[in-house]
Structure formats: structure tokens, C-alpha cells
Amino acid sequence: MKDESHGIQVLGRAASIMSILMYVSYIPQILNNLNGNYGNPVQPLVAMINCIFWTVYGFFKHERDWPIIFANVPGIILGAITFFTALH
């Protein structure tokens, strides 16, 4: 295992938190979709697929990359919910 500086560890954690917040921001669109104000389903679909790729990448690295995994699992879930609720 290579040594990482404290600054890089902090940056990784901050980036993970920001990624999670980015996907949590889908919640208002999900609520709008459920209320009949449908958004475009393309962006959340692409985000979900992107997050699947990053999660698989982080999981199957020689040493699992937990910040990448944790940052992208919410994108899979919330991207899927946003996509499916945007279909009308």
C-alpha cells in the first residue's frame, strides 16, 4: 500500500462528500417528477451508468477504493429513481 499524504486523504473525503451531495440534489427533481412536472430522463440515466462504472472500478481495483465506491453508490440509486420517475 502506498502512503498518501494527509492532504490527499482530506481531498478524497471532501470529493466523496461533494459527489454524494450532487446526487442528493436529484431529490427535488424526483419530487417534481412524482407531482407530474417531469424532467428530462437522459442526464440521470447517464449519471447512473457513469456511477455504475466508477463503483465497479473502485470495487475491483487491487486495493478497493472506498471513497470512489461510497461517492458513486448514491448516484446509482438516486440516478435510477430520477430516471424512472421522469418517464411518463
N, C-alpha and C positions, 0 to 999 in steps of 0.2 A: 504494500500500500504506500502510495506516495504521500509525502507530507504536504498539507495545504496550509497556507498562511491563514491566520485568523481573519484577515480582511476578505479573503476569498470565501471563507465559510460564511461570514456575515452577508456577503453579497449573494451567495447562493440561497440563503434563507430569505433574504429580502425579495429576491426574484421569485421564489416559490410563493411567498405571500401575495405579491402583486399579480401573479398568474391566477391564483385562486380568486382574488378579488375581481379580476377581469371576467371570470366565468360566473361568479355570483351576480355580476351586473346583468346577466340574462334574466334574472327573476322578474324585473318589471315587464320585459317583453313576453315572458311566459304568461304573466297575469293578463296582459293586453290580449294575447292570443286566445286565452280562455274566455275573455269577455267579448270576443268576436272582432277585435281590431288586429287582424293578422299581419304579422311582419313577414319579411322575405325569408324563406327557409334555407336559402343557399348558404349564407355565411355561417350559421350554427352547424350545418351539416359538414362544411369544410373544416370548421374548428374541431368538431368531434372526431373526424377522421385524422386530422393532424395530431390531436391528443392521443388517439389510439396508437399511432406510430411512435410518438415520443415515449409513451408508457411502456410499450413493448421494448423499445430501445433501452430504456433505463433498467427494465427488469432483466434483460438478457445480457447486459454488459458483464464482463468478467467479475467485476465487483459492482453489485447493484447500485444504481444511482438514485437513492431515495428522494432527494429533492426534485429530480425530474419526474419521478413517479407521483409523488404527492402533489406536485403542481399541476399535473395533467389529468388525474382521475376526476376531479370536479368538472373539467372541461368535457370529458366523455359523457358524464351523467347529465349535466345541465345543457350541453350542446344537443344531446339526443332529445331531452324534454322540450327544448325550444324548437328544434326541428319538427318534431311530431305534432306539437300544439299549433305550429304555424301552417300546417297542411289544412286546407279547407275544401 
